């Protein structure tokens, strides 16, 4: 079983500091320049598939705005010979 991840970013707490974006080893986060939070910040968001659930983004977030869920994903069956 492969492990994947799902990132949930709370826009109420996110201030768009970009620490999560620069810390993500899979480079799947970005700052949403087309949106504003209720406090007037551009929030972080998931931009691509490929999150491994490492939770580095959540660890570096100074506002605890990120929750990471790790999920087991079935591996594809090998091709028949």
SULMO-V477104 format. One record per backbone hydrogen bond with DSSP energy under -0.5 kcal/mol. CO is the residue of the C=O (numbers start at 1). NH is the residue of the N-H. E is the energy in kcal/mol with one decimal. If there is no record, write none. Layout:
BEGIN
co:nh:e
CO:NH:E
CO:NH:E
END
This chain:
BEGIN
co:nh:e
2:4:-0.5
2:73:-3.9
4:71:-2.9
6:69:-2.9
8:10:-0.5
8:67:-2.7
9:11:-0.8
10:13:-1.0
10:14:-2.0
18:22:-2.1
19:23:-1.5
20:24:-1.4
24:27:-0.8
28:47:-3.3
28:48:-1.0
30:45:-2.7
31:33:-1.4
32:35:-1.4
37:40:-2.1
41:37:-2.8
41:43:-0.7
43:32:-3.5
45:30:-2.4
51:5:-1.9
55:59:-1.8
56:60:-2.0
57:61:-1.0
60:62:-0.5
61:64:-1.1
65:10:-3.3
67:8:-2.9
69:6:-2.3
71:4:-3.4
73:2:-2.4
END
